[in-house]
Amino acid sequence: MSERGFPLHCPYCGESDLWPHEVTSDAGEVTSPHGAWECRGCLRAFSLKMLGLVRPGSSTQGAQS
């Protein structure tokens, strides 16, 4: 079994100072939403989501209708 992947660079600024994004509720409970990251370089928070696997050659990009 492999470990989960993680981003190496911020998709906005390219900085590599990334940390899991944590959210604090009104009750003081700290949670980390699935796939949420924060960049300490540009101070943006973003999330990543795997959409699934694709078959080689199944791309419709460039196909004409």
N, C-alpha and C positions, 0 to 999 in steps of 0.2 A: 504494500500500500504506500502511496506517495503522500507527501505533505501537501497542504494547500498552497497554491501559488500566491504571490504577493507582488505588488507593483515595485519596480526598482526606481522609477522616476515619476514625478508629478506630470500628469497629462497637460497641465496648463503652463508651467514655467520650466519644467525639466529638472528641477531640484531633486535631490535624493534624500532629503531630510523628512522622511515620511513616518507617521505614527498611526496606530489604530485610532479612529475617531471615537471618542467617548461622549455620551450624552448624559447629563445629570437631570433627573426629574425634580419636580417640586418637592417631593418627599426626601430628596437627597440621595436617591438610589442612582448608582452609576451603571450604565449599560453601554455596550459597544454594538451598534447595529451591524448585521452581517454584511461584510464587504465594504464597510465604511472606513475611509482613511482621511487623514489630514496632512497637509503640507505645511511645515513650519517655515518654509521659504516665502511663499506667497499668501499664506494664511487662508487657503481654500480647503474646503472639505468636499470629498467626492466619494462615490461608491462604484464598485465593480461588480459585474454580474455575468456569469457564464450563461450563454444562450443555448448552448448545446454543441453537438458534434456535427460536422458536415462531411458529406462524401466527396472524395476527390472527383473533380470534373462535374459536379452537380450545380455549379454556380450559374445563375441566370444572367450575370453581368455580361453585357456585350451581346446578348441574344436579341434578335429582332423579332417583332411580332407581325 
